[in-house]
Amino acid sequence: MTKLLQQSIFYAESIWFEIRLTSRYLHLMGNQAFEKLKFSISFDDYIILDIIANNDGICPRDIARMLLRDRSNIGKIVSGLEDKKLIKVKADIRNNRSVKKLIITDKGIKLCNEMYLILKPYIDKMNEVIGEKDKKYMSDLLEKCRKMLDEIVETQI
């Protein structure tokens, strides 16, 4: 039987564990809010619709990279958004390859705006807890962490 090496801090006591838990809580909170508010799309659908709204012409592969998710999973969500007429898919060529460009429709923009107005009080409540200066500081630190991890983590997206 081997002994653990002496550690100054355990994973469950680290900042990395706190980040993981916070991320999980945010996702759970989003799912619960969307269920409670009985939105016509899921929280994951909304995240992707929001990305498309703010990145006109983005392709599913870029969304998959951005969210670190399977292209097939993103493809299913994109198909659902297209079926609901919230986005349009346009064929295009990029680097001599056929790609799908995703464009939000007027119906998609209307839905995003309606949902934002409903979600705004929840967002404002979260913003009361952490001030602008602290949010900027946290955002900068998290971006540094992501960039460092991006250099060492192998992704197959």
Backbone hydrogen bonds in HBPLUS format (Angstrom, degrees):
<---DONOR---> <-ACCEPTOR-->    atom                        ^
c    i                          cat <-CA-CA->   ^        H-A-AA   ^      H-
h    n   atom  resd res      DA  || num        DHA   H-A  angle D-A-AA Bond
n    s   type  num  typ     dist DA aas  dist angle  dist       angle   num
A0013-GLU N   A0010-PHE O   2.88 MM   3  5.28 156.3  1.93 113.9 121.8     1
A0014-SER N   A0011-TYR O   2.91 MM   3  5.07 166.7  1.92 118.6 120.0     2
A0018-GLU N   A0014-SER O   3.21 MM   4  6.58 154.7  2.27 142.5 149.4     3
A0019-ILE N   A0015-ILE O   2.89 MM   4  6.19 154.5  1.95 150.7 157.3     4
A0020-ARG N   A0016-TRP O   3.04 MM   4  6.23 160.0  2.09 141.2 146.6     5
A0021-LEU N   A0017-PHE O   2.91 MM   4  6.16 166.1  1.93 153.9 157.2     6
A0022-THR N   A0018-GLU O   2.93 MM   4  6.06 161.3  1.96 147.6 153.2     7
A0023-SER N   A0019-ILE O   2.95 MM   4  6.13 160.1  1.99 151.3 156.5     8
A0024-ARG N   A0020-ARG O   2.98 MM   4  6.26 159.5  2.02 150.4 156.0     9
A0025-TYR N   A0021-LEU O   2.85 MM   4  6.10 162.2  1.88 154.4 159.2    10
A0026-LEU N   A0022-THR O   2.93 MM   4  6.15 159.8  1.97 150.5 155.8    11
A0027-HIS N   A0023-SER O   3.05 MM   4  6.31 155.9  2.11 147.7 154.0    12
A0028-LEU N   A0024-ARG O   2.89 MM   4  6.15 164.5  1.92 153.9 158.5    13
A0029-MET N   A0025-TYR O   2.78 MM   4  5.92 162.1  1.81 152.7 158.1    14
A0030-GLY N   A0026-LEU O   2.96 MM   4  6.12 157.7  2.01 143.4 149.2    15
A0031-ASN N   A0027-HIS O   2.96 MM   4  6.24 167.1  1.98 153.8 156.7    16
A0032-GLN N   A0028-LEU O   2.87 MM   4  6.07 165.3  1.89 154.4 158.6    17
A0033-ALA N   A0029-MET O   2.86 MM   4  6.00 161.3  1.90 150.8 156.1    18
A0034-PHE N   A0030-GLY O   2.98 MM   4  6.14 161.5  2.01 151.5 156.4    19
A0035-GLU N   A0031-ASN O   3.03 MM   4  6.23 151.3  2.11 145.9 153.6    20
A0036-LYS N   A0032-GLN O   2.87 MM   4  6.01 168.4  1.88 153.3 156.9    21
A0037-LEU N   A0033-ALA O   2.86 MM   4  5.92 159.3  1.90 149.2 154.8    22
A0039-PHE N   A0034-PHE O   3.27 MM   5  5.65 160.6  2.31 152.4 158.1    23
A0038-LYS N   A0035-GLU O   3.13 MM   3  5.00 149.9  2.23  97.7 106.9    24
A0046-TYR N   A0042-SER O   2.93 MM   4  6.23 156.6  1.98 148.5 155.0    25
A0047-ILE N   A0043-PHE O   2.96 MM   4  6.28 155.6  2.02 151.2 157.4    26
A0048-ILE N   A0044-ASP O   3.20 MM   4  6.45 163.1  2.23 148.9 152.2    27
A0049-LEU N   A0045-ASP O   2.82 MM   4  6.06 159.5  1.86 153.0 159.9    28
A0050-ASP N   A0046-TYR O   2.79 MM   4  5.92 159.6  1.83 152.6 157.7    29
A0051-ILE N   A0047-ILE O   3.00 MM   4  6.27 151.4  2.09 142.2 150.0    30
A0052-ILE N   A0048-ILE O   2.94 MM   4  6.21 160.2  1.98 151.4 156.3    31
A0053-ALA N   A0049-LEU O   2.86 MM   4  6.08 157.0  1.91 147.7 154.7    32
A0054-ASN N   A0050-ASP O   3.06 MM   4  6.24 142.8  2.20 142.3 151.1    33
A0055-ASN N   A0051-ILE O   2.92 MM   4  5.94 108.8  2.44 137.9 155.3    34
A0055-ASN N   A0052-ILE O   3.20 MM   3  4.99 154.9  2.26  97.9 105.6    35
A0058-ILE N   A0055-ASN O   2.97 MM   3  5.64 140.4  2.13 154.3 151.7    36
A0057-GLY N   A0102-LEU O   2.97 MM  45  4.89 144.6  2.10 153.6 151.7    37
A0102-LEU N   A0058-ILE O   2.86 MM  44  5.52 155.1  1.92 147.8 155.4    38
A0062-ASP N   A0059-CYS O   3.03 MM   3  5.45 123.3  2.36 109.1 122.5    39
A0063-ILE N   A0059-CYS O   3.21 MM   4  6.62 151.9  2.29 150.8 159.2    40
A0064-ALA N   A0060-PRO O   2.89 MM   4  6.17 160.4  1.93 152.8 158.1    41
A0065-ARG N   A0061-ARG O   2.97 MM   4  6.27 155.4  2.03 146.3 152.6    42
A0066-MET N   A0062-ASP O   2.91 MM   4  6.06 156.8  1.97 142.6 149.5    43
A0067-LEU N   A0063-ILE O   2.89 MM   4  6.10 155.2  1.95 155.5 161.1    44
A0068-LEU N   A0064-ALA O   2.77 MM   4  5.52 112.6  2.22 136.9 152.8    45
A0069-ARG N   A0064-ALA O   2.98 MM   5  4.89 156.6  2.04 134.2 141.3    46
A0068-LEU N   A0065-ARG O   3.36 MM   3  4.95 147.7  2.47  90.3  99.5    47
A0074-ILE N   A0070-ASP O   3.14 MM   4  6.42 163.2  2.17 148.0 152.3    48
A0075-GLY N   A0071-ARG O   2.76 MM   4  5.92 152.7  1.84 145.7 154.3    49
A0076-LYS N   A0072-SER O   3.04 MM   4  6.30 148.4  2.15 143.7 150.3    50
A0077-ILE N   A0073-ASN O   3.22 MM   4  6.54 161.1  2.26 147.6 152.1    51
A0078-VAL N   A0074-ILE O   2.84 MM   4  6.07 163.4  1.87 156.4 161.5    52
A0079-SER N   A0075-GLY O   2.91 MM   4  6.07 157.3  1.96 144.7 150.9    53
A0080-GLY N   A0076-LYS O   3.04 MM   4  6.30 155.4  2.10 145.4 151.7    54
A0081-LEU N   A0077-ILE O   2.92 MM   4  6.24 156.1  1.98 152.1 158.7    55
A0082-GLU N   A0078-VAL O   2.86 MM   4  6.08 149.9  1.95 148.1 157.0    56
A0083-ASP N   A0079-SER O   2.83 MM   4  6.07 157.0  1.88 148.7 155.1    57
A0084-LYS N   A0080-GLY O   3.06 MM   4  6.28 143.8  2.20 140.6 149.8    58
A0086-LEU N   A0081-LEU O   2.92 MM   5  5.36 162.8  1.95 169.4 164.0    59
A0085-LYS N   A0082-GLU O   2.87 MM   3  4.86 155.5  1.93 106.0 112.7    60
A0105-THR N   A0086-LEU O   2.99 MM  19  5.39 174.9  1.99 129.2 129.4    61
A0088-LYS N   A0103-ILE O   2.65 MM  15  5.14 155.3  1.71 152.5 161.5    62
A0103-ILE N   A0088-LYS O   2.90 MM  15  5.14 164.4  1.92 154.7 158.3    63
A0090-LYS N   A0101-LYS O   2.82 MM  11  4.99 166.2  1.83 149.6 154.4    64
A0101-LYS N   A0090-LYS O   2.68 MM  11  4.99 175.9  1.68 154.9 156.4    65
A0092-ASP N   A0099-VAL O   2.85 MM   7  5.27 144.9  1.97 159.9 161.7    66
A0099-VAL N   A0092-ASP O   2.81 MM   7  5.27 168.9  1.82 145.1 147.2    67
A0094-ARG N   A0097-ARG O   2.79 MM   3  5.24 159.6  1.83 150.9 156.0    68
A0097-ARG N   A0094-ARG O   2.94 MM   3  5.24 145.0  2.07 107.1 117.9    69
A0108-GLY N   A0105-THR O   3.06 MM   3  4.96 115.7  2.49  92.0 107.5    70
A0109-ILE N   A0105-THR O   2.91 MM   4  6.27 155.6  1.97 152.6 159.1    71
A0110-LYS N   A0106-ASP O   2.90 MM   4  6.10 161.8  1.93 149.6 154.6    72
A0111-LEU N   A0107-LYS O   2.99 MM   4  6.20 160.8  2.03 145.8 150.9    73
A0112-CYS N   A0108-GLY O   2.94 MM   4  6.15 164.7  1.97 149.5 153.7    74
A0113-ASN N   A0109-ILE O   2.96 MM   4  6.17 163.4  1.99 152.8 157.1    75
A0114-GLU N   A0110-LYS O   2.95 MM   4  6.17 161.0  1.98 152.3 157.6    76
A0115-MET N   A0111-LEU O   2.87 MM   4  6.04 165.5  1.89 156.5 160.5    77
A0116-TYR N   A0112-CYS O   2.87 MM   4  6.00 154.9  1.94 147.0 154.5    78
A0117-LEU N   A0113-ASN O   3.13 MM   4  6.36 158.9  2.18 147.4 151.5    79
A0118-ILE N   A0114-GLU O   3.25 MM   4  6.56 148.7  2.36 142.3 150.4    80
A0119-LEU N   A0115-MET O   2.83 MM   4  6.06 155.6  1.89 153.2 160.8    81
A0120-LYS N   A0116-TYR O   2.76 MM   4  5.71 134.6  1.96 150.4 161.2    82
A0122-TYR N   A0119-LEU O   2.94 MM   3  5.42 123.3  2.27 114.6 129.0    83
A0123-ILE N   A0119-LEU O   3.01 MM   4  6.30 158.4  2.06 154.2 161.2    84
A0124-ASP N   A0120-LYS O   2.77 MM   4  5.95 164.4  1.79 160.8 165.0    85
A0125-LYS N   A0121-PRO O   2.99 MM   4  6.12 150.3  2.08 137.8 145.5    86
A0126-MET N   A0122-TYR O   3.09 MM   4  6.41 155.7  2.15 145.5 151.3    87
A0127-ASN N   A0123-ILE O   2.90 MM   4  6.18 152.2  1.97 148.0 156.7    88
A0128-GLU N   A0124-ASP O   2.99 MM   4  6.26 130.7  2.24 141.9 154.1    89
A0128-GLU N   A0125-LYS O   3.25 MM   3  5.21 135.7  2.45  93.6 105.3    90
A0129-VAL N   A0126-MET O   3.18 MM   3  5.50 136.4  2.38 103.5 114.2    91
A0135-LYS N   A0131-GLY O   2.86 MM   4  6.11 158.0  1.91 155.0 162.3    92
A0136-LYS N   A0132-GLU O   2.95 MM   4  6.13 159.2  1.99 150.5 155.4    93
A0137-TYR N   A0133-LYS O   3.04 MM   4  6.27 160.1  2.08 145.5 151.1    94
A0138-MET N   A0134-ASP O   2.82 MM   4  6.03 166.6  1.84 154.7 158.1    95
A0139-SER N   A0135-LYS O   2.82 MM   4  5.90 160.1  1.86 147.3 153.7    96
A0140-ASP N   A0136-LYS O   2.91 MM   4  6.11 158.5  1.96 149.3 154.6    97
A0141-LEU N   A0137-TYR O   3.03 MM   4  6.30 160.4  2.07 149.3 154.5    98
A0142-LEU N   A0138-MET O   2.85 MM   4  6.06 165.5  1.88 156.0 160.1    99
A0143-GLU N   A0139-SER O   2.91 MM   4  6.04 152.4  1.98 145.2 153.1   100
A0144-LYS N   A0140-ASP O   3.06 MM   4  6.33 155.1  2.12 145.3 151.4   101
A0145-CYS N   A0141-LEU O   3.00 MM   4  6.33 158.3  2.04 149.2 155.2   102
A0146-ARG N   A0142-LEU O   2.86 MM   4  6.13 163.4  1.89 152.4 156.4   103
A0147-LYS N   A0143-GLU O   2.93 MM   4  6.13 162.2  1.97 151.9 156.5   104
A0148-MET N   A0144-LYS O   2.99 MM   4  6.20 159.8  2.03 149.8 155.3   105
A0149-LEU N   A0145-CYS O   2.85 MM   4  6.10 165.7  1.87 155.5 159.8   106
A0150-ASP N   A0146-ARG O   2.76 MM   4  5.88 152.8  1.83 149.2 157.2   107
A0151-GLU N   A0147-LYS O   3.27 MM   4  6.48 138.9  2.45 138.4 146.8   108
A0151-GLU N   A0148-MET O   3.18 MM   3  5.39 133.6  2.41  99.6 111.3   109
A0152-ILE N   A0149-LEU O   3.05 MM   3  5.25 133.8  2.27 101.3 113.7   110
A0153-VAL N   A0149-LEU O   2.78 MM   4  5.66 151.5  1.86 165.3 169.6   111
